[in-house]
Amino acid sequence: MLKVASYNIRKAIGTDRRRNPDRIIEVLAEIGADIVALQEADRRFGARAAVLPAWMIEAHTPYRVVPLGVRAESMGWHGNALLVRRDYELIGHDLIHLPCFEPRGAVTATLRVHGAVLRIVGMHLDLSGLWRRRQAAALIHDLDQPHHQRADATILMGDLNEWSAARGCLIDFGRSFHVTRCGRSYHATRPVASLDRIMWRGAMALDECGVHQSPASRRASDHLPVWARFEGVAT
């Protein structure tokens, strides 16, 4: 089994409008995922410093941050970051530039997990429906290019900002990927929309998925984390 999660941590600012990275660490421990895609993981201005200090991740989680090498103080790119268990072999990583009205992009990591090659993509798409569709098309096109190493399975995770499953970028992604139905993840205090999504294709099957709701997750960010557990991730 492999458990993944996606979490828009809103720069560690909780529903009480206070920045508290400890609460994000607490929620990550509750989820217990093997791989996590984070959105809004860096501050927006200045050096765009990571809101989860490296020492905190090292001391209190089983993860390492995929080293994107963009900014010295950042853990992500355009706020997107990937956390993977330290015993997973990192084969490679990349940045995917997306067409955008405001700065957007996606990050990828290729891992060897249980003998299989697994590609992970983390993203945070635009508020505009038109730009989301353009970004979905660009992302799918890029992942289909031969320069990417062959993967046994690919998992896409992130805040898609898509309010309806019946139109827009989810229709576009659905032509190439399976889309999970994790549930409503926004707003954390009263979830009404399924903005956060996990999608996949390849040699794996979905076992279970959902939204992680707890007292801590309802305080830590304005989004609730979504998660999915897969089986058959092996060669």
TORDO-559342 format. One record per residue: x negated, y negated, z of N, C-alpha, C, O, CB in turn. Coordinates in steps of 0.1 Angstrom, whole numbers, plus 2048, in hexadecimal, padded with zeros to 3 digits. Glycine has a CB too. Example, Ala and Ser with C-alpha at 12.3 -4.5 7.8 and 13.67 -1.06 7.14 Angstrom:
<nodes>
77C83984E78582D84E77C82184E77282185578F82D85A/78081684777780B84777F80084F77A7F5850773806839/
</nodes>
This chain:
<nodes>
7F880C8008008008007F77F38007EC7F380680980080C/7FC7E97F97F57DC7F98007D27FC80B7D17F67EF7D97EB/7FD7C98068067BE8098007B18067F57AE80980A7BF818/8087A97FE80479B7FA80E7917FF81979580380279A7EB/80978580081277A80580F76D7FE80376B7FA811778814/8197647FD8177577F881D74D80282774F80781D7557EA/81574280481973980F81572B80C80972880A81373D81C/81F72280A81C71480981B70E81782570D81E82770C800/80F70B81B80C70782980D6F882B80B6F38367FF70C82D/8106F08218136E28228086DB82980B6D28328216E0829/7FC6DE8267F06D882D7F16D983C7EC6D18437F06C9829/7F76E48407F86E884F8016DE8578006DD8637EA6E9855/8096D68508126CD8568206D58588266D984F8146C084E/8246D686582F6DE86883C6D686783C6CA86382E6E3875/8476DD86A8546D686A8566CB87485F6C487485F6E086B/84D6CB87E84C6C08888446B58838416AB88B8486C6895/83E6B68778366AB8718286AA8778226A087683D69E871/8246B587E8176B588480E6BF87C8136CA8798186B9893/8016BB87A7F86C48747F26CD87E7EC6C98887ED6BC86C/7F46DA87C7EF6E48867EB6F187F7F36FA87D7FA6E7890/7DE6F287B7D96FE8747DB70B87C7DC7158767CB6FC870/7DB70A8897DC7168917E971D88E7EA72988F7DC7128A0/7F471588B80171C88880072387B80772E87A80C711888/7F971E8727F77268657F07338677F473D8627F071D85A/7E673286F7DE73F8737E774987A7E67558777D273B87B/7EF7448837F974C88A80275388080575F882800744894/80874C87781175186D80A75C864810766861817746864/7FE7598607F77628587F477085F7F577A8597E975D853/7F276F86C7F077B8747FD7838757FD78F8757EB777882/80877B87681578287781878A86A81E79586A820778879/81578485E81878A85180F79784F8157A184B815780846/8037968527FA7A18517F87A68427F67B28407FF7AD859/7F779C8397F579F82B7E67A28287DD79F8307FA794822/7E47AA81D7D67AC8197D07A18117C479E8117D67B9811/7D979A8097D578F8007E07848027EC7878027D47947F1/7DB7788037E476C8057E17617FB7D575E7F97E4767813/7EB75C7F47EA7507EC7EF7457F47FB7457F87F17527DE/7E773A7F57EC72E7FD7EE7237F37E67227E97E172B807/7F771B7F67F970E7EE7F87037F87FB70480480770E7E7/7F46F77F37F26EB7FC7E86EE8077EB6EB8137FF6E6801/7DE6F58037D46F980D7C96EF8107C16F081A7CD706809/7C96E48087BF6DA80A7C66CC80C7D16CB8077B56D97FE/7BF6C38127C56B68137C56AF8057BD6B37FC7BD6AD81D/7CE6A68037D06A17F67C66967F17C46957E57DE69B7F5/7C168F7FB7B96837F77AA6857FD7A868E8047BF6767FC/7A267C7F879467C7FD78C6887F978D68B7ED79467B80C/78668E80277E69A7FF7866A77FD7826B17F977469D80A/7946A57FF79D6B07FE7996BC8067986C780179F6B47EF/7966B98137916C381C79B6CE81F7A76CB81F78C6BD829/7966DA82179F6E58247A66E28327A06DD83B7976F2825/7B36E68337BA6E483F7B86F08497BB6EF8557C96E283D/7B36FB8447AF70684C7A070784C79A70B8427B6714847/79A70385778B70385878571185578B71B8597866FE865/77A71284F77471F84C77172785877373385876671D844/76D72086376A72886F77772E87577773987B76471F87A/78272887378F72D87879373987079874387679A722877/79173986379574585B78B75085F79075C86079374184C/77F74D86177575786477875E87277676A873767752864/77B75587B77D75A88978A76188C78B76989477B74F892/79475C8857A27618897AA76887E7B676B8807AA75588D/7A476B8737AB7738687A277D86279577D8657B076985D/7A778785B79F79185579B78D84779679683F7A679E854/79C78084379B77C83578E77483378777083C7A6773831/78B77482678176A82178876281679176781077477181C/78375681478974D80A7827507FD7767517FC78873E80E/78A7527F27847547E577C7477E178373D7E178E7587DA/76F7487DF76773B7DD7697367CF76373A7C575873E7DF/77172C7CE7747267C176971C7BC7687197B078171F7C1/7627167C675670E7C375A7017BC7526FC7B374D7157BA/7656FB7C07696EE7B97656E27C275E6DA7BC7786EE7B8/7686E27CE7646D77D775F6DD7E47646E77E97706CD7DA/7546D77E974D6DD7F57576DE8017566E78097416D47F8/75F6D48037686D380E7756DB80D77D6DD81676B6C5812/7786DF8007856E57FD7846F47FE77A6FA7FD78A6E17EF/7906FA80179170980079870D7F47987197F079870F80D/79E7047ED7A67077E17A46FD7D579A6F67D57B57077E4/7AC6FE7CC7AC6F67C07BA6F17BD7C36F97BC7A66FD7B3/7BC6E47BD7C96DE7BD7D26E47C87DE6E67C67D06E07AF/7CB6E77D37D26EC7DF7D46FB7DF7D97007E97DF6E67E0/7D17027D47D37107D37C77187D87BC7157D47D67157C4/7C97217E17BE7297E77C27377E87CE73A7E97B97237F4/7B87407E87BB74F7E97B37547F57A77527F67B77567DC/7BA75C7FE7B37638097B47728067BF7778037BA75F816/7A97798077A97878057A178E8117997888177A278A7F8/7A579A81479E7A181E78F7A381B78B7A58107A57AF820/7877A28267797A18247737AE81E7687AE81777279F831/77A7B981F7757C681A7787C880B7747D28057797D1822/7807BF8057837C07F77787BB7EF7727B07F27907B97F4/7747C27E476A7BD7DB76F7B37D27787B57CA7647C97D3/7697A77D276C79C7C976479D7BD75879C7BD76A78E7D0/76A7A07B17647A27A576279579E75779279876C7AB79C/76B78C79F76A77F79877677679C77F77A7A276A781789/77476979877F75F79B77F75579077575378977D7597A9/78A74D78F78A74478479573978779D73B79078E74B776/79472E78079E7247807A67237737A0725768797716783/7B37217747BB7207687C17127677C970E7707C672B767/7BD70A75D7C26FC75C7D06FD7567D270474C7B96F4753/7D96F675C7E76F67577EB6E97527E76DF7577F16FB762/7F46E87477F96DB7438016D574E8096DC7558016DD736/8006C87508066C375C8096B475B8036AD7537FD6C5768/8136AF7628166A176480E69C77080969176F82569F766/80D6A477A8046A17867FB6AD7877FE6B878280D69F793/7EF6AB78D7E56B678D7EA6C37927EF6C479D7D96B1796/7E96CD78A7ED6DB78D7E36E47877DC6E177D7FB6DD788/7E36F078D7DA6FB7887DD70878F7E57087987CB6F7789/7D671278A7D871F7907CA7257937C072178C7E0729787/7C972E79D7BC7347A17BE7437A07C97487A27B87307AF/7B374A79C7B475879A7A875F7A179D7597A37B475C78C/7AA76B7A67A07747AB7A27827A67AD7877A57A07747BB/7977887A279779679E79179E7A878579C7AC79179878F/7987A87AD7937B07B97937BF7B579B7C47AD79C7AE7C5/78B7C77BC78C7D57BC7927D97C978D7D87D477E7DC7BA/79E7DF7C87A67E37D47AB7F27D27B17F57C97B37DA7D5/7A77FA7DC7AA8087DC7A780F7CE7AE8177C97B980A7DE/79C80B7C87978117BC79D80A7AF79980E7A479A81F7BC/7A68017B17AC7FA7A57A77EC7A47A37E67AE7BC7FA7A7/7A87E77987A47D97957B17D17957BB7D478D79D7D7787/7B27C779E7BE7C07A07BB7B179E7B27AB7A37C37C27AF/7C47AA7967C279C7947CD79579C7D979879B7C3799785/7C978B7A37D27837AB7D27747A67C876F7A37CE7837BA/7DE76E7A57DF7607A07E77597AB7F275D7AF7E6760792/7E274D7AF7E97447B87EC7377B07E47327A97E17427C5/7F87327B37FC7267AB80671E7B380D7227BC80272A79D/8087117AF8127087B48167007A880F6F77A380C6FF7C0/8227027A38276FC79782E6EF7998306EB7A583070578F/8306E878E8356DA78E8436D879484B6E27948346D4780/8476CC7988546C979C85E6C879086A6CA7918556BD7A4/8586C57848606C47788626D17718596D976F8596BA76E/86E6D476D8726E176786B6E27598666ED7568806E2765/86A6D87528636D87458546DC74684F6E473F8646CB73D/84E6D57508406D875283E6E67588346ED7558396CE75B/8476EB7608466F976584670375A83E70C75A8516FC76F/84E70175084F70A74584270A73D83D71473885B70773C/83D6FE73B8306FD73482570473C81C70A73682D6EE731/82570274981B70875181C71875181271F75181C70375F/82871D75282A72B75182573174481E73B74483972E753/82872A73982472E72C81472E72B80E738726829726720/80E7247308007237307F972E7387EF7337357FB715735/7FF7307447FA73A74D7FA7487477F175074780173A75A/80674C74180875973B7FE75B7307F876572E81675B737/7FD7507277F475171C7E57537207DE75B71B7F5744714/7E174C72B7D474D7307D175B7357C67617327D174373B/7DA76173C7D876E7427D87797387D278473A7E377174C/7DD77672C7DD7807217D177F7187CF78770F7E977E719/7C877671B7BC7747137B177E7167B07837217B6766715/7AA78270C7A078D70D79478A71778D79371B79B791700/79277D71A78777A72278977E73177F77F73878476B722/79578173479878674279579574379879C73A7A7783746/78E79874D78B7A674F7987AF7507A27AA7567837A875C/7987BB74B7A37C374C7A77C675A79E7C97627A17D1744/7B47C575D7B97C876B7C37D376A7CB7D37617BE7BB771/7C37DB7747CE7E57757DB7DF7797E67E57757CA7F0780/7DB7D47807E77CD7847E47BF7867D97BB7897ED7D4791/7EE7B67847ED7A87867F87A378F8047A778D7ED7A0779/7F579B7997FF7957A27FF7867A17F47817A37FE79A7B1/80A78079F80B77179F81376D7AB81D7737AE81276C792/80E7637B281475E7BE81474F7BF80A7497BA80E7647CB/81E7497C581D73B7C782B7347C983573A7C98167347BC/82A7277CA83571E7CB83971A7BD8327117B78337127D5/84371F7B884771C7AA8507107A985270B79E84E7287A4/85670B7B485F7007B386B7027AA8706F87A58576F37AF/86E70E7A887A71179F8857157A888571F7B087671D795/89070E7A789C7107B08A571B7AB8AD7207B38A37037B1/8A571E79E8AE7287998A673479289D73278B8B772278F/8AB7407958A474C78F8AA74E7818A575777A8A7758798/8B474777D8BB74A7718B67417658BB74275A8C9748772/8AC7387688A872F75D89972B76089372F76A8B172375C/89472375788771D75987B72675987C731751887716766/87172376086572B75F86673976485E74276085A724768/87073C76D87274A77187675376587375F76587C74B77C/87E74D75C88175575087575874887376374288C74D748/86C74E74786074F73F85775A74585276273E85974273E/85575975284C76275985277075884B77A75784A75F768/86077175986677E75986578674C86779274C87577C75B/86078074185E78773585178F73584F79872E85E77D729/84878B73E83B79273F83879874D8307A174E83078873C/84079475783E79976484B79D76B85579876883678E76D/84A7A67758557A977E85579E78884B79A78D8537B7784/86179978C86378E7958697947A28747997A186B78278F/8637937AD8697987BA87478E7BE8757837BA85E7997C5/87D7947C788778C7CD88578B7DC88B7927E38957927C9/87B7847DF8777837ED88177C7F688478180186A77B7EF/8887727F189276B7F988F75C7F98867577F3893771806/89775580189774780288C74380C88B7478178A4741807/88373A80787773680F87672781286D72381986B73A807/87F72080D87F71180F88D70C81189671080A87970A802/88F70481B8866FE82588570783188E70F83488B6F0829/87970783887671084288171084D88471B85386970E848/88670585089070485B89E7088578A670C85F8906F6860/8A070884A8AD70C8448AC7108368AE70882D8B8700846/8A771C8338A47218268B072181C8BA72881F89D72E826/8AE7198118B97198078B471C7F98BC71E7F08C070B807/8A771C7F78A171E7EA8967287EA88E7297F389D7117E4/8957307DF88A73A7DD87F7337D487D7377C98907477D7/87872A7DA86E7237D286172B7D185A7297C886B7157D9/85E7337DB85273B7DB8547497D685D7507D984C73B7EA/84B74D7CD84D7597C58417627C483675D7C58527567B7/84376F7C38397797C083D7817B48487867B38367827CC/8347827AA83778979D82B79279B82079079F83977F792/82E79D7938237A77908267AE7838317AF77E8227B079C/81B7B577F81C7BE7748107C87758067C577B81C7B7766/8117D476F8077DD7708097E97788157ED77B7FA7D7775/7FF7F077C8007FE7828037FD7917FA8007997F3805780/80F7F87948137F77A28227F67A28287F279880C7EA7A9/8287F97AE8367F97B083A7F17BC8337F27C683C8077B0/8447E97BC8487E17C784F7EB7D18587F27CE8527D67C3/84A7EA7DE8507F27E885A7EA7F08657EF7F38457F87F2/8567DE7F485F7D57FC85A7C77FB84E7C57F885F7DA80B/8637BD7FD85F7AF7FD8697A88068737AC80985F7AA7EF/86579B80986D79381286778681585D78281087079B81E/86F77E81D86A77282386777483186E77A839875766821/85B76E83585777084385D76584C85975984A847770844/86676885486C75F85D86976286C86B76D87087C75E85B/86475887386175A88186174C887861742880853761883/86174B89486073D89A85473689685572A89386073F8A9/84973D89483D73688F83E73188183A72687E83173F891/84373987884473686A84E72B86884D72385E848742861/85872A87086271F86F85D71187386270787086F722876/85171287A84B70587F83F70187783C6F587684870688D/83870B87282A70886C82A70085F8206F985D82371586A/8347028578356FB84A8436F984684C6FF84C82D70383F/8456F283B8536F08368576FC82D8636FD82A8556E382F/84E70582A85171182284F71D82B84671D834848712815/85772782985473482F84C73C82684D73B81A86173B833/84374582B83B74E82384475981D84E75D82382F75482B/84075D81184776880A83C77380983077180884D7657FC/84078080983778B80983D7978008497977FE834790817/83479F7FC8387AB7F582E7B67F88227B47F98387A87E5/8337C27F882B7CE7FA82C7D77EE8377DB7EA82F7D6808/8207DB7E98207E47DD81A7F17E08127F27E98187DD7D2/81D7FB7D88178087D981280C7CB8168067C18218137DE/8098157CB80381A7BE7F88127B97F48137AD80D81B7B4/7F28097C27E78007BD7DA8097BE7D28077C87E67F37C6/7D88127B57CC81A7B57CA8207A87D38217A07CD8257C0/7BE8257A57BB82C7987B883A79B7B58427927B0825790/
</nodes>
